[in-house]
Amino acid sequence: MATTFIDKARISVKAGAGGNGCVSFHREKYIAAGGPDGGDGGKGGDIILQVDDNLSTLMDFRYKRKYTAENGVDGMGQRKSGKDGKSLVIKVPRGTLVRDLETNEIIKDMSGDEPFVLCKGGKGGWGNTHFATPTRQAPRFAKSGLPGEAFEVTLELKLLADVGLIGFPNVGKSTLLSVVSRANPKIANYHFTTLYPNLGVVYVEDGVSFVMADIPGIIEGASEGAGLGHDFLRHIDRCRLLVHVVDVSGSEGRDPAADFDAISLELKQYSPELAQRPQIVAANKADIMEDSSLLDALKKHVEALGYPLFTISAAAHQGTRELVYAVANKLKELPPVAVYAPEYVKRPPAVDTSAPLEITVEDGVYLVEGPWLQRLISNTNFGDYESRNWFDRMLRESGLFDRLEAMGIQDGDLVSLYNLEFEYQR
C-alpha cells in the first residue's frame, strides 16, 4: 500500500507549569528560631522544536496532536529548590513552517539547525525564605508557580530544495532524480507513482552540489485542488529554479507544447510570482520519440518564451550530465533558498477579570491570588513599558486596588502577586 504524504498538521502544545514555593522553618536541635527555609518551585519545562533531517513528512503528527512538557517540582524545606521540569523536544522535518492557528501568521521557519523555544515554561513560585525581613522574621506563606505558555499551531512543510522537478505525472521526473542523484524514488509505469516529494543531492563536481526535489505530478485543475497537485504546489515555493520535464515521446498521444502550457498555467494560477521563477525545460524520453516534429515544436515554443531546452533520456542516461551542468551554472546566478521571516507578534491575551481574586493579609503583606491573575502575569513582559502599563490598567479595571484600599492598605505596604512584589502607592 502506498504511503500517504502528510505536509500539514495541527497540534496543541503546552509548556510545564512552575512548581509551588514551600513554607518551611528550620528545625534543628540547639538552634532556636531557625527561621524560614522554604525553597522555590522549579521552572516548568519548555516546548522546543528541533530540525531532524531523518524526517521527510509530518506523518507523526497525524497520530499525536497534544504535546505537554513536565511541570516544575514544588520547593522543599532546607532551602531546597524544586527540580525544573524536563523540556519536551519535538522533532520536525527541515523546512517546516510553524503558524499560529488563529491568525495563520508565521511564528518560525524551521530551516536552520538552531532549536526554537515555542512555549516557555512557567516560573516557579517563591518559597517563604524570600519574604523574610527584619520586621517579618517568620513568614507563613509562599507563592504558587505560574502556568506555562500554550499554543495551537499549524505545521506546514515546504521542502528546502534548490531545484524542483515539475511536469505531468509519468513524464520521468522520478527517473531523472534517481539518475542524477543518490535518491531512490519509487518508479513505475503508471500515473501518480510519486505520492510524496523525494529529495536528492546532486553532486556536480568537487565543491559543487545542489538539492533537487521530485514534486508529485501536477494535473490540470491542480491550483483549484484537483488531483494531488494542489497539496504539493507549496513545495515549489522555495525552489530557486524549476526544471520542467516534458514527455516528447508521443507514446501517449499528447502534445508536448500543450502539456508545457497546461502546467505553466497551473503555476500562474497558484502563484503569479512562482510562474516567474527561472525554468529550464527537459525534453525527456527522446530515445523512444516517434515524431521529431513534436520536439521541434516544443523547442521553438519554449525558446520563444526565453527558456532553454535540453533533450534528454533519463532512462537511457542521455543528456543528463549536460542538464546537470546547466542547472548548476544557473544556480550560481540565483539568490539562496528563501527562508520565511516571522510574522507573528505576541498579543495581550483576552483576560476575563470579572472573577474575584483571593486577598489575604499575612504579617502585613497583602497576598493576591487567582487563576486570571496567574495568566495575566505569565503573559506580561515586565521589561517593556507598554506591557507594564497594560498590566497596571488590567489590575485597575478589575477593581483590585479599590478592594485593597477598602481593606485598609496604606502607602508603603507590600503587595505580593505570585513572583511579583511591590510597595503600594496611591
Secondary structure as a PSIPRED ss2 file (coil, helix, strand):
# PSIPRED VFORMAT (PSIPRED V4.0)

   1 M C   1.000  0.000  0.000
   2 A C   1.000  0.000  0.000
   3 T C   1.000  0.000  0.000
   4 T C   1.000  0.000  0.000
   5 F C   1.000  0.000  0.000
   6 I C   1.000  0.000  0.000
   7 D C   1.000  0.000  0.000
   8 K E   0.000  0.000  1.000
   9 A E   0.000  0.000  1.000
  10 R E   0.000  0.000  1.000
  11 I E   0.000  0.000  1.000
  12 S E   0.000  0.000  1.000
  13 V E   0.000  0.000  1.000
  14 K E   0.000  0.000  1.000
  15 A C   1.000  0.000  0.000
  16 G C   1.000  0.000  0.000
  17 A C   1.000  0.000  0.000
  18 G C   1.000  0.000  0.000
  19 G C   1.000  0.000  0.000
  20 N C   1.000  0.000  0.000
  21 G C   1.000  0.000  0.000
  22 C C   1.000  0.000  0.000
  23 V C   1.000  0.000  0.000
  24 S C   1.000  0.000  0.000
  25 F E   0.000  0.000  1.000
  26 H C   1.000  0.000  0.000
  27 R C   1.000  0.000  0.000
  28 E E   0.000  0.000  1.000
  29 K C   1.000  0.000  0.000
  30 Y C   1.000  0.000  0.000
  31 I E   0.000  0.000  1.000
  32 A C   1.000  0.000  0.000
  33 A C   1.000  0.000  0.000
  34 G C   1.000  0.000  0.000
  35 G C   1.000  0.000  0.000
  36 P E   0.000  0.000  1.000
  37 D C   1.000  0.000  0.000
  38 G C   1.000  0.000  0.000
  39 G C   1.000  0.000  0.000
  40 D C   1.000  0.000  0.000
  41 G C   1.000  0.000  0.000
  42 G C   1.000  0.000  0.000
  43 K C   1.000  0.000  0.000
  44 G C   1.000  0.000  0.000
  45 G C   1.000  0.000  0.000
  46 D C   1.000  0.000  0.000
  47 I E   0.000  0.000  1.000
  48 I E   0.000  0.000  1.000
  49 L E   0.000  0.000  1.000
  50 Q E   0.000  0.000  1.000
  51 V E   0.000  0.000  1.000
  52 D C   1.000  0.000  0.000
  53 D C   1.000  0.000  0.000
  54 N C   1.000  0.000  0.000
  55 L C   1.000  0.000  0.000
  56 S C   1.000  0.000  0.000
  57 T C   1.000  0.000  0.000
  58 L C   1.000  0.000  0.000
  59 M C   1.000  0.000  0.000
  60 D H   0.000  1.000  0.000
  61 F H   0.000  1.000  0.000
  62 R H   0.000  1.000  0.000
  63 Y H   0.000  1.000  0.000
  64 K C   1.000  0.000  0.000
  65 R C   1.000  0.000  0.000
  66 K E   0.000  0.000  1.000
  67 Y E   0.000  0.000  1.000
  68 T E   0.000  0.000  1.000
  69 A C   1.000  0.000  0.000
  70 E C   1.000  0.000  0.000
  71 N C   1.000  0.000  0.000
  72 G C   1.000  0.000  0.000
  73 V C   1.000  0.000  0.000
  74 D C   1.000  0.000  0.000
  75 G C   1.000  0.000  0.000
  76 M E   0.000  0.000  1.000
  77 G C   1.000  0.000  0.000
  78 Q C   1.000  0.000  0.000
  79 R C   1.000  0.000  0.000
  80 K E   0.000  0.000  1.000
  81 S C   1.000  0.000  0.000
  82 G C   1.000  0.000  0.000
  83 K C   1.000  0.000  0.000
  84 D C   1.000  0.000  0.000
  85 G C   1.000  0.000  0.000
  86 K C   1.000  0.000  0.000
  87 S C   1.000  0.000  0.000
  88 L E   0.000  0.000  1.000
  89 V E   0.000  0.000  1.000
  90 I E   0.000  0.000  1.000
  91 K E   0.000  0.000  1.000
  92 V E   0.000  0.000  1.000
  93 P C   1.000  0.000  0.000
  94 R C   1.000  0.000  0.000
  95 G C   1.000  0.000  0.000
  96 T E   0.000  0.000  1.000
  97 L E   0.000  0.000  1.000
  98 V E   0.000  0.000  1.000
  99 R E   0.000  0.000  1.000
 100 D E   0.000  0.000  1.000
 101 L C   1.000  0.000  0.000
 102 E C   1.000  0.000  0.000
 103 T C   1.000  0.000  0.000
 104 N C   1.000  0.000  0.000
 105 E C   1.000  0.000  0.000
 106 I E   0.000  0.000  1.000
 107 I E   0.000  0.000  1.000
 108 K E   0.000  0.000  1.000
 109 D E   0.000  0.000  1.000
 110 M E   0.000  0.000  1.000
 111 S C   1.000  0.000  0.000
 112 G C   1.000  0.000  0.000
 113 D C   1.000  0.000  0.000
 114 E C   1.000  0.000  0.000
 115 P C   1.000  0.000  0.000
 116 F E   0.000  0.000  1.000
 117 V E   0.000  0.000  1.000
 118 L E   0.000  0.000  1.000
 119 C E   0.000  0.000  1.000
 120 K C   1.000  0.000  0.000
 121 G C   1.000  0.000  0.000
 122 G C   1.000  0.000  0.000
 123 K C   1.000  0.000  0.000
 124 G C   1.000  0.000  0.000
 125 G C   1.000  0.000  0.000
 126 W C   1.000  0.000  0.000
 127 G C   1.000  0.000  0.000
 128 N H   0.000  1.000  0.000
 129 T H   0.000  1.000  0.000
 130 H H   0.000  1.000  0.000
 131 F H   0.000  1.000  0.000
 132 A C   1.000  0.000  0.000
 133 T C   1.000  0.000  0.000
 134 P C   1.000  0.000  0.000
 135 T C   1.000  0.000  0.000
 136 R C   1.000  0.000  0.000
 137 Q C   1.000  0.000  0.000
 138 A C   1.000  0.000  0.000
 139 P C   1.000  0.000  0.000
 140 R C   1.000  0.000  0.000
 141 F C   1.000  0.000  0.000
 142 A C   1.000  0.000  0.000
 143 K C   1.000  0.000  0.000
 144 S C   1.000  0.000  0.000
 145 G C   1.000  0.000  0.000
 146 L C   1.000  0.000  0.000
 147 P C   1.000  0.000  0.000
 148 G C   1.000  0.000  0.000
 149 E C   1.000  0.000  0.000
 150 A E   0.000  0.000  1.000
 151 F E   0.000  0.000  1.000
 152 E E   0.000  0.000  1.000
 153 V E   0.000  0.000  1.000
 154 T E   0.000  0.000  1.000
 155 L E   0.000  0.000  1.000
 156 E E   0.000  0.000  1.000
 157 L E   0.000  0.000  1.000
 158 K C   1.000  0.000  0.000
 159 L C   1.000  0.000  0.000
 160 L C   1.000  0.000  0.000
 161 A C   1.000  0.000  0.000
 162 D C   1.000  0.000  0.000
 163 V E   0.000  0.000  1.000
 164 G E   0.000  0.000  1.000
 165 L E   0.000  0.000  1.000
 166 I E   0.000  0.000  1.000
 167 G C   1.000  0.000  0.000
 168 F C   1.000  0.000  0.000
 169 P C   1.000  0.000  0.000
 170 N C   1.000  0.000  0.000
 171 V C   1.000  0.000  0.000
 172 G C   1.000  0.000  0.000
 173 K H   0.000  1.000  0.000
 174 S H   0.000  1.000  0.000
 175 T H   0.000  1.000  0.000
 176 L H   0.000  1.000  0.000
 177 L H   0.000  1.000  0.000
 178 S H   0.000  1.000  0.000
 179 V H   0.000  1.000  0.000
 180 V H   0.000  1.000  0.000
 181 S C   1.000  0.000  0.000
 182 R C   1.000  0.000  0.000
 183 A C   1.000  0.000  0.000
 184 N C   1.000  0.000  0.000
 185 P C   1.000  0.000  0.000
 186 K C   1.000  0.000  0.000
 187 I C   1.000  0.000  0.000
 188 A C   1.000  0.000  0.000
 189 N C   1.000  0.000  0.000
 190 Y C   1.000  0.000  0.000
 191 H C   1.000  0.000  0.000
 192 F C   1.000  0.000  0.000
 193 T C   1.000  0.000  0.000
 194 T C   1.000  0.000  0.000
 195 L C   1.000  0.000  0.000
 196 Y C   1.000  0.000  0.000
 197 P C   1.000  0.000  0.000
 198 N E   0.000  0.000  1.000
 199 L E   0.000  0.000  1.000
 200 G E   0.000  0.000  1.000
 201 V E   0.000  0.000  1.000
 202 V E   0.000  0.000  1.000
 203 Y E   0.000  0.000  1.000
 204 V E   0.000  0.000  1.000
 205 E E   0.000  0.000  1.000
 206 D C   1.000  0.000  0.000
 207 G C   1.000  0.000  0.000
 208 V E   0.000  0.000  1.000
 209 S E   0.000  0.000  1.000
 210 F E   0.000  0.000  1.000
 211 V E   0.000  0.000  1.000
 212 M E   0.000  0.000  1.000
 213 A E   0.000  0.000  1.000
 214 D E   0.000  0.000  1.000
 215 I C   1.000  0.000  0.000
 216 P C   1.000  0.000  0.000
 217 G C   1.000  0.000  0.000
 218 I C   1.000  0.000  0.000
 219 I C   1.000  0.000  0.000
 220 E C   1.000  0.000  0.000
 221 G C   1.000  0.000  0.000
 222 A H   0.000  1.000  0.000
 223 S H   0.000  1.000  0.000
 224 E H   0.000  1.000  0.000
 225 G C   1.000  0.000  0.000
 226 A C   1.000  0.000  0.000
 227 G C   1.000  0.000  0.000
 228 L C   1.000  0.000  0.000
 229 G H   0.000  1.000  0.000
 230 H H   0.000  1.000  0.000
 231 D H   0.000  1.000  0.000
 232 F H   0.000  1.000  0.000
 233 L H   0.000  1.000  0.000
 234 R H   0.000  1.000  0.000
 235 H H   0.000  1.000  0.000
 236 I H   0.000  1.000  0.000
 237 D C   1.000  0.000  0.000
 238 R C   1.000  0.000  0.000
 239 C C   1.000  0.000  0.000
 240 R C   1.000  0.000  0.000
 241 L E   0.000  0.000  1.000
 242 L E   0.000  0.000  1.000
 243 V E   0.000  0.000  1.000
 244 H E   0.000  0.000  1.000
 245 V E   0.000  0.000  1.000
 246 V E   0.000  0.000  1.000
 247 D E   0.000  0.000  1.000
 248 V C   1.000  0.000  0.000
 249 S C   1.000  0.000  0.000
 250 G C   1.000  0.000  0.000
 251 S C   1.000  0.000  0.000
 252 E C   1.000  0.000  0.000
 253 G C   1.000  0.000  0.000
 254 R C   1.000  0.000  0.000
 255 D C   1.000  0.000  0.000
 256 P H   0.000  1.000  0.000
 257 A H   0.000  1.000  0.000
 258 A H   0.000  1.000  0.000
 259 D H   0.000  1.000  0.000
 260 F H   0.000  1.000  0.000
 261 D H   0.000  1.000  0.000
 262 A H   0.000  1.000  0.000
 263 I H   0.000  1.000  0.000
 264 S H   0.000  1.000  0.000
 265 L H   0.000  1.000  0.000
 266 E H   0.000  1.000  0.000
 267 L H   0.000  1.000  0.000
 268 K H   0.000  1.000  0.000
 269 Q H   0.000  1.000  0.000
 270 Y H   0.000  1.000  0.000
 271 S C   1.000  0.000  0.000
 272 P H   0.000  1.000  0.000
 273 E H   0.000  1.000  0.000
 274 L H   0.000  1.000  0.000
 275 A H   0.000  1.000  0.000
 276 Q C   1.000  0.000  0.000
 277 R C   1.000  0.000  0.000
 278 P C   1.000  0.000  0.000
 279 Q E   0.000  0.000  1.000
 280 I E   0.000  0.000  1.000
 281 V E   0.000  0.000  1.000
 282 A E   0.000  0.000  1.000
 283 A E   0.000  0.000  1.000
 284 N E   0.000  0.000  1.000
 285 K C   1.000  0.000  0.000
 286 A H   0.000  1.000  0.000
 287 D H   0.000  1.000  0.000
 288 I H   0.000  1.000  0.000
 289 M C   1.000  0.000  0.000
 290 E C   1.000  0.000  0.000
 291 D C   1.000  0.000  0.000
 292 S H   0.000  1.000  0.000
 293 S H   0.000  1.000  0.000
 294 L H   0.000  1.000  0.000
 295 L H   0.000  1.000  0.000
 296 D H   0.000  1.000  0.000
 297 A H   0.000  1.000  0.000
 298 L H   0.000  1.000  0.000
 299 K H   0.000  1.000  0.000
 300 K H   0.000  1.000  0.000
 301 H H   0.000  1.000  0.000
 302 V H   0.000  1.000  0.000
 303 E H   0.000  1.000  0.000
 304 A H   0.000  1.000  0.000
 305 L C   1.000  0.000  0.000
 306 G C   1.000  0.000  0.000
 307 Y C   1.000  0.000  0.000
 308 P C   1.000  0.000  0.000
 309 L E   0.000  0.000  1.000
 310 F E   0.000  0.000  1.000
 311 T E   0.000  0.000  1.000
 312 I C   1.000  0.000  0.000
 313 S E   0.000  0.000  1.000
 314 A C   1.000  0.000  0.000
 315 A C   1.000  0.000  0.000
 316 A C   1.000  0.000  0.000
 317 H C   1.000  0.000  0.000
 318 Q E   0.000  0.000  1.000
 319 G C   1.000  0.000  0.000
 320 T H   0.000  1.000  0.000
 321 R H   0.000  1.000  0.000
 322 E H   0.000  1.000  0.000
 323 L H   0.000  1.000  0.000
 324 V H   0.000  1.000  0.000
 325 Y H   0.000  1.000  0.000
 326 A H   0.000  1.000  0.000
 327 V H   0.000  1.000  0.000
 328 A H   0.000  1.000  0.000
 329 N H   0.000  1.000  0.000
 330 K H   0.000  1.000  0.000
 331 L H   0.000  1.000  0.000
 332 K C   1.000  0.000  0.000
 333 E C   1.000  0.000  0.000
 334 L C   1.000  0.000  0.000
 335 P C   1.000  0.000  0.000
 336 P C   1.000  0.000  0.000
 337 V C   1.000  0.000  0.000
 338 A C   1.000  0.000  0.000
 339 V C   1.000  0.000  0.000
 340 Y C   1.000  0.000  0.000
 341 A C   1.000  0.000  0.000
 342 P C   1.000  0.000  0.000
 343 E C   1.000  0.000  0.000
 344 Y C   1.000  0.000  0.000
 345 V C   1.000  0.000  0.000
 346 K C   1.000  0.000  0.000
 347 R C   1.000  0.000  0.000
 348 P C   1.000  0.000  0.000
 349 P C   1.000  0.000  0.000
 350 A C   1.000  0.000  0.000
 351 V C   1.000  0.000  0.000
 352 D C   1.000  0.000  0.000
 353 T C   1.000  0.000  0.000
 354 S C   1.000  0.000  0.000
 355 A C   1.000  0.000  0.000
 356 P C   1.000  0.000  0.000
 357 L C   1.000  0.000  0.000
 358 E E   0.000  0.000  1.000
 359 I E   0.000  0.000  1.000
 360 T E   0.000  0.000  1.000
 361 V E   0.000  0.000  1.000
 362 E E   0.000  0.000  1.000
 363 D C   1.000  0.000  0.000
 364 G C   1.000  0.000  0.000
 365 V E   0.000  0.000  1.000
 366 Y E   0.000  0.000  1.000
 367 L E   0.000  0.000  1.000
 368 V E   0.000  0.000  1.000
 369 E E   0.000  0.000  1.000
 370 G C   1.000  0.000  0.000
 371 P H   0.000  1.000  0.000
 372 W H   0.000  1.000  0.000
 373 L H   0.000  1.000  0.000
 374 Q H   0.000  1.000  0.000
 375 R H   0.000  1.000  0.000
 376 L H   0.000  1.000  0.000
 377 I H   0.000  1.000  0.000
 378 S H   0.000  1.000  0.000
 379 N C   1.000  0.000  0.000
 380 T C   1.000  0.000  0.000
 381 N C   1.000  0.000  0.000
 382 F C   1.000  0.000  0.000
 383 G C   1.000  0.000  0.000
 384 D C   1.000  0.000  0.000
 385 Y H   0.000  1.000  0.000
 386 E H   0.000  1.000  0.000
 387 S H   0.000  1.000  0.000
 388 R H   0.000  1.000  0.000
 389 N H   0.000  1.000  0.000
 390 W H   0.000  1.000  0.000
 391 F H   0.000  1.000  0.000
 392 D H   0.000  1.000  0.000
 393 R H   0.000  1.000  0.000
 394 M H   0.000  1.000  0.000
 395 L H   0.000  1.000  0.000
 396 R H   0.000  1.000  0.000
 397 E H   0.000  1.000  0.000
 398 S C   1.000  0.000  0.000
 399 G C   1.000  0.000  0.000
 400 L H   0.000  1.000  0.000
 401 F H   0.000  1.000  0.000
 402 D H   0.000  1.000  0.000
 403 R H   0.000  1.000  0.000
 404 L H   0.000  1.000  0.000
 405 E H   0.000  1.000  0.000
 406 A H   0.000  1.000  0.000
 407 M C   1.000  0.000  0.000
 408 G C   1.000  0.000  0.000
 409 I C   1.000  0.000  0.000
 410 Q C   1.000  0.000  0.000
 411 D C   1.000  0.000  0.000
 412 G C   1.000  0.000  0.000
 413 D C   1.000  0.000  0.000
 414 L E   0.000  0.000  1.000
 415 V E   0.000  0.000  1.000
 416 S E   0.000  0.000  1.000
 417 L E   0.000  0.000  1.000
 418 Y C   1.000  0.000  0.000
 419 N C   1.000  0.000  0.000
 420 L E   0.000  0.000  1.000
 421 E E   0.000  0.000  1.000
 422 F E   0.000  0.000  1.000
 423 E E   0.000  0.000  1.000
 424 Y C   1.000  0.000  0.000
 425 Q C   1.000  0.000  0.000
 426 R C   1.000  0.000  0.000
